[in-house]
Amino acid sequence: IDLSGVYEGGEGAILRVQQYKESGWDDFPVTAPVSGTTFTTFIQTGQTGEQRFRVVDTDTGAASNEVRVQVG
């Protein structure tokens, strides 16, 4: 799954991908650096069905909106 987006004012930030599970948001073992105002990364998951992801700034804790992806 390709994840990309715009993070205004985020130059140099490191974003941690998180996946929603029954217990809440869990860190996914992927980060994405922000260059200018954009980021892009790739993730793989073996879980099927609707999956929910977001990114979180590792310094400020600011979280993006979630995206929902149908897998499988």
Biotite code that builds the C-alpha atoms (Angstrom):
import biotite.structure as struc

atoms = struc.array([
    struc.Atom([0.000, 0.000, 0.000], chain_id="A", res_id=1, res_name="ILE", atom_name="CA", element="C"),
    struc.Atom([1.471, 3.364, -1.012], chain_id="A", res_id=2, res_name="ASP", atom_name="CA", element="C"),
    struc.Atom([0.858, 6.107, 1.541], chain_id="A", res_id=3, res_name="LEU", atom_name="CA", element="C"),
    struc.Atom([1.576, 9.718, 0.635], chain_id="A", res_id=4, res_name="SER", atom_name="CA", element="C"),
    struc.Atom([0.387, 13.109, 1.696], chain_id="A", res_id=5, res_name="GLY", atom_name="CA", element="C"),
    struc.Atom([1.059, 16.732, 2.450], chain_id="A", res_id=6, res_name="VAL", atom_name="CA", element="C"),
    struc.Atom([2.234, 17.999, 5.842], chain_id="A", res_id=7, res_name="TYR", atom_name="CA", element="C"),
    struc.Atom([2.262, 21.803, 5.742], chain_id="A", res_id=8, res_name="GLU", atom_name="CA", element="C"),
    struc.Atom([5.127, 23.158, 7.828], chain_id="A", res_id=9, res_name="GLY", atom_name="CA", element="C"),
    struc.Atom([6.481, 19.661, 8.353], chain_id="A", res_id=10, res_name="GLY", atom_name="CA", element="C"),
    struc.Atom([9.855, 19.976, 6.572], chain_id="A", res_id=11, res_name="GLU", atom_name="CA", element="C"),
    struc.Atom([12.276, 17.512, 8.189], chain_id="A", res_id=12, res_name="GLY", atom_name="CA", element="C"),
    struc.Atom([9.661, 15.798, 10.364], chain_id="A", res_id=13, res_name="ALA", atom_name="CA", element="C"),
    struc.Atom([9.632, 12.024, 10.745], chain_id="A", res_id=14, res_name="ILE", atom_name="CA", element="C"),
    struc.Atom([6.194, 10.454, 10.578], chain_id="A", res_id=15, res_name="LEU", atom_name="CA", element="C"),
    struc.Atom([5.363, 7.101, 12.162], chain_id="A", res_id=16, res_name="ARG", atom_name="CA", element="C"),
    struc.Atom([2.685, 4.997, 10.454], chain_id="A", res_id=17, res_name="VAL", atom_name="CA", element="C"),
    struc.Atom([0.041, 3.636, 12.810], chain_id="A", res_id=18, res_name="GLN", atom_name="CA", element="C"),
    struc.Atom([-2.604, 0.971, 12.212], chain_id="A", res_id=19, res_name="GLN", atom_name="CA", element="C"),
    struc.Atom([-5.887, 0.819, 14.087], chain_id="A", res_id=20, res_name="TYR", atom_name="CA", element="C"),
    struc.Atom([-6.609, -2.397, 15.937], chain_id="A", res_id=21, res_name="LYS", atom_name="CA", element="C"),
    struc.Atom([-9.286, -3.327, 18.483], chain_id="A", res_id=22, res_name="GLU", atom_name="CA", element="C"),
    struc.Atom([-7.145, -1.917, 21.297], chain_id="A", res_id=23, res_name="SER", atom_name="CA", element="C"),
    struc.Atom([-6.546, 1.414, 19.522], chain_id="A", res_id=24, res_name="GLY", atom_name="CA", element="C"),
    struc.Atom([-3.734, 2.831, 17.391], chain_id="A", res_id=25, res_name="TRP", atom_name="CA", element="C"),
    struc.Atom([-0.590, 0.674, 17.228], chain_id="A", res_id=26, res_name="ASP", atom_name="CA", element="C"),
    struc.Atom([2.743, 1.689, 15.755], chain_id="A", res_id=27, res_name="ASP", atom_name="CA", element="C"),
    struc.Atom([3.442, 0.069, 12.395], chain_id="A", res_id=28, res_name="PHE", atom_name="CA", element="C"),
    struc.Atom([7.179, -0.565, 11.824], chain_id="A", res_id=29, res_name="PRO", atom_name="CA", element="C"),
    struc.Atom([7.435, 2.131, 9.123], chain_id="A", res_id=30, res_name="VAL", atom_name="CA", element="C"),
    struc.Atom([8.426, 5.800, 9.172], chain_id="A", res_id=31, res_name="THR", atom_name="CA", element="C"),
    struc.Atom([8.350, 8.442, 6.461], chain_id="A", res_id=32, res_name="ALA", atom_name="CA", element="C"),
    struc.Atom([10.450, 11.615, 6.301], chain_id="A", res_id=33, res_name="PRO", atom_name="CA", element="C"),
    struc.Atom([8.813, 14.870, 5.209], chain_id="A", res_id=34, res_name="VAL", atom_name="CA", element="C"),
    struc.Atom([10.610, 16.648, 2.368], chain_id="A", res_id=35, res_name="SER", atom_name="CA", element="C"),
    struc.Atom([9.298, 20.143, 1.713], chain_id="A", res_id=36, res_name="GLY", atom_name="CA", element="C"),
    struc.Atom([5.664, 19.543, 2.560], chain_id="A", res_id=37, res_name="THR", atom_name="CA", element="C"),
    struc.Atom([5.228, 15.990, 1.248], chain_id="A", res_id=38, res_name="THR", atom_name="CA", element="C"),
    struc.Atom([5.845, 12.448, 2.431], chain_id="A", res_id=39, res_name="PHE", atom_name="CA", element="C"),
    struc.Atom([5.564, 9.040, 0.842], chain_id="A", res_id=40, res_name="THR", atom_name="CA", element="C"),
    struc.Atom([6.106, 5.507, 2.073], chain_id="A", res_id=41, res_name="THR", atom_name="CA", element="C"),
    struc.Atom([5.079, 1.922, 1.352], chain_id="A", res_id=42, res_name="PHE", atom_name="CA", element="C"),
    struc.Atom([3.575, -0.604, 3.770], chain_id="A", res_id=43, res_name="ILE", atom_name="CA", element="C"),
    struc.Atom([2.648, -4.266, 3.589], chain_id="A", res_id=44, res_name="GLN", atom_name="CA", element="C"),
    struc.Atom([0.041, -6.002, 5.697], chain_id="A", res_id=45, res_name="THR", atom_name="CA", element="C"),
    struc.Atom([-1.165, -9.571, 5.741], chain_id="A", res_id=46, res_name="GLY", atom_name="CA", element="C"),
    struc.Atom([-4.485, -8.584, 7.309], chain_id="A", res_id=47, res_name="GLN", atom_name="CA", element="C"),
    struc.Atom([-7.483, -8.592, 4.976], chain_id="A", res_id=48, res_name="THR", atom_name="CA", element="C"),
    struc.Atom([-10.652, -6.551, 5.056], chain_id="A", res_id=49, res_name="GLY", atom_name="CA", element="C"),
    struc.Atom([-10.911, -2.855, 5.846], chain_id="A", res_id=50, res_name="GLU", atom_name="CA", element="C"),
    struc.Atom([-7.718, -1.544, 7.445], chain_id="A", res_id=51, res_name="GLN", atom_name="CA", element="C"),
    struc.Atom([-7.246, 1.905, 9.009], chain_id="A", res_id=52, res_name="ARG", atom_name="CA", element="C"),
    struc.Atom([-3.967, 3.826, 8.943], chain_id="A", res_id=53, res_name="PHE", atom_name="CA", element="C"),
    struc.Atom([-2.685, 7.260, 9.923], chain_id="A", res_id=54, res_name="ARG", atom_name="CA", element="C"),
    struc.Atom([0.669, 8.969, 10.427], chain_id="A", res_id=55, res_name="VAL", atom_name="CA", element="C"),
    struc.Atom([1.926, 10.694, 13.578], chain_id="A", res_id=56, res_name="VAL", atom_name="CA", element="C"),
    struc.Atom([4.719, 13.269, 13.880], chain_id="A", res_id=57, res_name="ASP", atom_name="CA", element="C"),
    struc.Atom([7.302, 11.594, 16.129], chain_id="A", res_id=58, res_name="THR", atom_name="CA", element="C"),
    struc.Atom([8.335, 14.947, 17.680], chain_id="A", res_id=59, res_name="ASP", atom_name="CA", element="C"),
    struc.Atom([5.013, 16.722, 18.223], chain_id="A", res_id=60, res_name="THR", atom_name="CA", element="C"),
    struc.Atom([2.556, 13.811, 18.377], chain_id="A", res_id=61, res_name="GLY", atom_name="CA", element="C"),
    struc.Atom([0.320, 15.517, 15.803], chain_id="A", res_id=62, res_name="ALA", atom_name="CA", element="C"),
    struc.Atom([-1.770, 12.879, 14.010], chain_id="A", res_id=63, res_name="ALA", atom_name="CA", element="C"),
    struc.Atom([-3.177, 12.910, 10.491], chain_id="A", res_id=64, res_name="SER", atom_name="CA", element="C"),
    struc.Atom([-6.669, 11.982, 9.492], chain_id="A", res_id=65, res_name="ASN", atom_name="CA", element="C"),
    struc.Atom([-7.079, 8.245, 9.073], chain_id="A", res_id=66, res_name="GLU", atom_name="CA", element="C"),
    struc.Atom([-7.290, 6.500, 5.729], chain_id="A", res_id=67, res_name="VAL", atom_name="CA", element="C"),
    struc.Atom([-9.310, 3.321, 5.218], chain_id="A", res_id=68, res_name="ARG", atom_name="CA", element="C"),
    struc.Atom([-8.028, 0.717, 2.785], chain_id="A", res_id=69, res_name="VAL", atom_name="CA", element="C"),
    struc.Atom([-9.790, -2.434, 1.622], chain_id="A", res_id=70, res_name="GLN", atom_name="CA", element="C"),
    struc.Atom([-7.234, -5.293, 1.534], chain_id="A", res_id=71, res_name="VAL", atom_name="CA", element="C"),
    struc.Atom([-7.949, -8.548, -0.261], chain_id="A", res_id=72, res_name="GLY", atom_name="CA", element="C"),
])
